Amino acid sequence: MKKIILRNKLTNDIMELEGTISAVPEGWELVDNKEKKTTSKKNGNGQGTLYYSEALEKWVGQISLPNGKRMTLTQRKKESTNDFKKRYRDILNKVDNGTFIEKSKDTLYSILQNNIEQKYKDGITCGSSYLRDIYTFNQIQNACANFINMPVQKVTVFDVEESKNNIREYSAECINKIWGMLKLGFKIAVSRRLITFNIMEDITLNKPISKKQKQPRIALTIKEEQKLRKILNNEEINHKYRDIVLMQLDTGMRIGEIFARELSDINLKENTIHIWNTTTKDKFGNFIIGEHTKTYSKQTQVDKGERTIPMTKEVRDIVLKIKNDNMKNIHNLLFWDYDNNCLLKHTEINSWLRRLNQKYKITNNSLSTHILRHTKITRMREANISLPVIQYFVGQIEGSDVTDSIYVSVSPEFVSNELSKANMI
C-alpha cells in the first residue's frame, strides 16, 4: 500500500500514513517520497527528530529536553553526515538516560548568593547566621577570585587547587566554613543538573591547612579565677560591668544569654534563673533580643538550650541589688546600656576584660567572656559533676563531645591535687 508522508510545517516532524487521506491536516504538508529519503527521520519515541533541511542545506536534529524545552542541533561546517548523526544520537541517548547537561552560564557566585538569600527567606537562617554566611561568602570571593565568577561548568579541580594558598591565609575555623560552603555550592550545581560531578569530592583535593597558629582558649586556673574574683570584689567593685562578669563566672551562661535575662526570669522563691533566649543580630547587624537559645533547632522546633538553673548566693545578691536599684528599661532586662539606651554588646565586655587583664596581670593567656564560660565548665568537670548535668547547666546538647573536647581545660592545680590523691607525687 502506498505511504503518504506528511511534514509538520512548524517543527519539521515527519508522520507516515498508509492508504489515502481526504485532506491534509492543518499545519502539515505533503512530502514527496524521494524528498523524504534525504530530509527526515524520526527517532526515539517522540523525543527527537532528525531531518535534512533543504533551506539550510544541511542536517538538523531536534530533541525534547526534560525541562520542556526543545534543543536544535545543526550540522557543522565540514562535519560529515555520519558524524552529525552520531553526535545527535549521543545527545539523544544522554537525554534518555538522564546524563545530559545543558550548557549554562550560572556561576558559583550566583549559586551561593541565591542559596544564602533563599535560606534566610525560608526562615532556615536567622539574622546572625545569615550574617555569618555572608561573611564566609565574602571570604570565598576574595580567596577564590580565580573561579568564583566563572561558569560553574568550566571550573576544574585545578582552579580550586590554585585558590588554596589564598584560603590558607584564614584561620582554621574560617577555612572549615569556606570549604563547607564551596562543597555546598558544587553540590547544588549537581542537583540542578548543571554539572555531573562535585569536584570538591575529588579524592586528590584536600582541605588546606591554615597558616595562622590557632590561639587556644584556655580556662582560668583556680588561682587566676580567685584573683579575678578578688579584683571584682575590691578594686573594681563599682564598675558597671562587674556584675555581668561575676554572673557569667557563676552560671557559665553565654554572654548573650545574660544580656537577654529579664527580671521575670528570676524566681527568688525557688532561687532559680530561667534561660530561654539570647541576644542576637538581625540581617543588618543590629543587636536584638532573640526568641530562642543558640541551640534551638528550626527543623524540630525544639530548644535544647532552654533550662532553669539554681542561683549561687553571689548571683542572688546581684539580682537583689538590681531590683533594689529599681533601674528601668523598655525590656525590663537585668542589664542594659543606660548611657546609650540600647542592648549591651559583648564587644564592650571583652574590651573591658582585656584592659582588666593588662592592668592586673590576671593570666598570661587571653581573657574574654568566652573564657569565663570555659572556666565555669572546667570547674564543674574538675568537681566530677556528670557530663549530662554540665551540659544541661550550660545549655549544650546532651551527648555532644563539644563540652569535653573544647570547653574543658585541665588546670595545673587540679592535676596536682588528683595525683596527690593517688599518691603519685
N, C-alpha and C positions, 0 to 999 in steps of 0.2 A: 504494500500500500504506500502511496506517495506521502512523504513527510512534508508538512508545512512548517516553515521556520519563521518565528516572529522575534523581533528585537525591540526591547524597551527603549524608547527614544531618550529617556532621561538617564537611565542607569546603564544602558547597553547590555542588560541581562538578556540571555537567549532562552526562548521557550520553543520546544519542538512538539508538534501535534501530528497525529496520523489521521488521514481522511481529508475531509473538506470542511471549510467554515463559511458561514453565510456573510460574515463581516469581520473586519479587523478590529479588535478591541481598541478602545480609546487609549492613546499614549503608546501604542505599539505600531510596528511597521513590518511589512513582509520583507524577508531576506532571501535572496536567490541562493540556491543550494551551493553553487560554486563559490559565492562570496563567503558563505558560512564556513567552508573548509579552511579559509585563511583568516577569518576575522574573529571567530568566537569559540569559547569553550567554557562550560560551567563546571565549577569544582566545589566539592566539599559541602553537601547538604545545605546549600544556600548561603554559606559563609564567605564564598569568594567567586568572582567571575573573571575569566581570562579571555581577552579578545584582541583582535588586530584592528587598529583604528586606521581607516582609510584617510581620514582628515589629518591625523598626526603622522601617518606613515610609519607607525611602529606599534609594538605590542603594549597593551595596557592591562593591568590587573587591579581588581577591586576586592578588598577584604573587609568584612564586617567585624569590627572590634568589640570586645566585651562591654565597653563603655557606651555602645550605641553608635559610635562614630564610624564613618566609612573611610578606609585608607585606600588611596590610589597610588599604584606603582606604575611607572612608565619605563620603557626600555631605554637604557642609557646609550649614548653615542658610542659606537664601536662594540657594543655588547651584543653577543650573538643571541639568537632566539632561544637556543637551549640554555644558555647561561641565565637569561632573563627568567625563563620558566622555572629553572632550578631555584633562583633567588625568591621568586614568587611562592613556590611550593614550600620552601624553608620557612618563610614568614607565616604562611598559612598553617603549617604544622605547629609552629610555636604558639600561634593563637589558639589552635585546637587543644594543645596540651597545657596551656596556661603559663608558658615561659616567655611569651613575647613582651618586650619592653618598648613602649612608645617613647620617642625622643621627647625630652623635656628640658627646659631651661631653669627649673627650680634649683635653688642653691641651698646649701646648708644654713646660710644666714636666714633665708626666708622660712625654712622649715622650723628652725629653733625659735625664731621670733614668734611665729604663729602659734607654736605649741605653748610657749610661755604665756602668751596673752589668752589663749583658749583655756588653759588650766585655771587662770585667775577668774575668767568669766564663768566657768563651770563651778567655781567655789572649791576647787581642789586645793588651791593655794590661797593663803590669806596675804595681807599686806606685807608682813615681814618675810615670809617665804618667797613671795613674788619678788621682793627687792633682792633677796639672795640669788634668785635665778637670774635676774637682770645683771647683778654684779658678776656672776660666773660667765654669763653671755658676753659681757664686755671684755672679760679676760680672754675669752676664746677669740674675739675679734682681733685683739692685739697679738696674741701668740700664734694664731692660725691665719694670719692675713694672707698667706700664700695660697689658700684654697677656700676660705670661708665664703667668698663671693663667686666662686667657680661653679658652673652647673654640677650638681652632685654626681651626675652620671660620668663626669670626667675626672673626678677626684680619685687618686690612687693611694695605695699604702705608702708609696714613696713620698707623696705630698704630706701625709701625716708624719712620717719619719722626719721630714725636713723641718717641721714645726716643733719637734721635741726640745730642741735647745732653748727655744723661747719659753716653752711650757715649764722647763726646769727652773726658771727664774722665780717661780711662785712657790709658796710653802707647800708642804706635803698635803695639808688639808685642802688647799685650793686645787692642787693637781688632781686629787681624788674627785672633786666636783667637776673639774674641766673634763677629765677623762670620761666620767659618767655621762655628762651632757653630750659629748661627742658620740658616744655609743648610742645614746637615745636618738640623736638626730639621724644617724645612718639606719637605725632600726625602723624609724618612721618611714624613711625613704624606701626600705624594703617592703614594708607593709602596704605602701601606696603604689607598688609596682613601678617605682622609679629606677630601682637597681635590683639586681638578683641576689647580691651577697653583701652582708655587712662587713666592710673592710676592717672595722675595728675588732673583728673576731679572727683576723688573720693570725695564725699560730706564731708567726715571727714578730708580730707587733707587740712590743712590751711597753707598759706604762713607765714613763721616765721618772727618775728619782730627783727630788728637789735639791738644788744647790744650797738652799738655806738650811742651816742647822736648826733643828726644832728646839725651841725653848721649853723645857719641861715645866709643867705646872705642879709645883711641889707644895704639899700642905705644910702649914706651920708646925714646927716641933712643939712638944709640950711646953718647953721653956719659952719659945718665941710667942706662943699663944698667951702664956701667962704675962709676958712682958707687954704685949699689946693690950690686954685687959687692964693691966695696971695703969698704963698711959691713958686709956679711955676713962678710967675712974678717978684720975687725978689731973694731970696737965691739960687734957682735952675734954674734961667732963662737961663743959658748957658748949662744945662745938655742935653745930646744928646737924651734923651727920653722925655724931657719936652713937645715938640710939639705934640708928639703922645698922651700923656695923656690929654692935653688940647683939642685936636681934638675929642677924644672919649667923653669927658665931654660935648662937644657942639653938637655932632652928634648922640651919642648913638650907633654908629656903633659897630659891633663885632670887636674884635681886629684883627682877620684875614682879615676882610673887609678893615680895614685901611692899613694893610700891603700890600694888593693887589691893592691899588689905584695907577693908572698911571697918569702922567701929562695930558694925553689926556682925562681923565675922568672929568677934571675941565673945566667948561665953565665960564670964567671970565666975559664975556659979559652978560650972563644970571644970573651970580652969583650962580651957582649950581654945585653939585657933582653927577656924575652918578655912582651908585653902582650896579655892575652886577656879581661880583665874590668874592671869598675869598681864602686865602691861606689854604692849607690842607696838608695831608700826603699821601704818596704813600704806597704801600703794605709793603715796607721795613722800614717805619717810617721816611722817608726823607721828609722835607718840600718842597712843590711845589706850584705853582700858579694854582688854580682850574679854571674850566670853568664856574662855576655857584655859586650862593649863597648857604647858608646852607639849605634853604627851597625849593630848586629845587626838583621837583618830576620826577623821571625817568619814572614812569608809564605814566604820562600825558605829560611829557616833557615841563611842564610849570614852570617857575621860579617866584614864587610869592614874592620872596625877592628882585628881581630887582627893583630899584627905582631911582628917581632923586630928591634930596632934596636941599633946599636952604642953603647957607653958612652964618654963622654969621660973623661979622666983624673980630673976633679973628681968625676964621678958614681961612678967606680970607687972612689975614695978614700972617698966617703961610705958605699958598700956595705961596704967592708972595715972601716971604723970600726964600723959597726953589728954586723957579725959578731964583731969582737973584743970589743965591749962585752958580747956574749952576753946581751942583753936578751930575755926570753922573753915571748910572749903566746900565747893559745889558737889563733890562726890562723897563727902564725909569720910575721907581716907585718913589713915593713921599718919601718913607722911605726905607732905605737899610742898611745892616750891612757892612759898608765900611771897617771895621777892618778885617773882615773875608771874605769879598766879597761874601756874601750869603744873603738869606732872613732872616729877623728878626724873632725871636721866641717869642711867648707870655710869655714863662717862664722867659725870660730876663726882660721884663717889670714888671711882677709880683714880681720878686725878688727885683727890684728897689723900687717898691711901698711899699713892706714890710719894707725895710730899711728906706724909707722915713717916714713911719708911726712910726717906732720905734724912729727915731731921733726927729721928730717934734710933736709927740703925737696928730695926727690929729683926730683919732677916737679910741674908745675903742674896736671897732669891727675890723674885717679883712678889708684889703684894697687890691683890685685887679682890673684887667681890667674889670672883670665881675661886680664888684660893681660900677664901673664908668658907665657902661651901665644901671644898675639898677637905678642909681642916675638920669640920664637923663630922663628915662621913668617916674620916680616918680615925677620929677619937672614938666613934661608935664601934668601928671594926676592932680597934685595939681593946675595947671593953668586952669583946667577944659577943656582942649583940648579933643575933642571927641575921643573915643577909636579907630574907624577906621582910623583916621588921625595918631594917635600914632603908630598903627600897621603898617601903610604904611611907616611912617618915619623911624622906626627902623627895618623894614624888617621882621615882623611877619605876620603869616597868618591871614587874616581878619576873625573875628568871633571866633578865638581861645580864650579860657579862660586863657591861659598862661600869657598874659600880666598883667592882674589884680591879678591873684592868686599867681604868682611867682615873678614878676618883680617890683611890687609896694610896697614900704614901706612908711607908713604914718609917717612924721616927727612930733616931739612934737611941733615945731613952727607952723606947718600947722594946727594942731589940735587946738592950742590956738587961732590962727587967725580966724578959722572957727567958733569956739564957741563965740568969741568976736562979730563977725558979727551978730550972732543970740542972742546977749545979754544974753548969758548963763554963762558968767564968768565976 
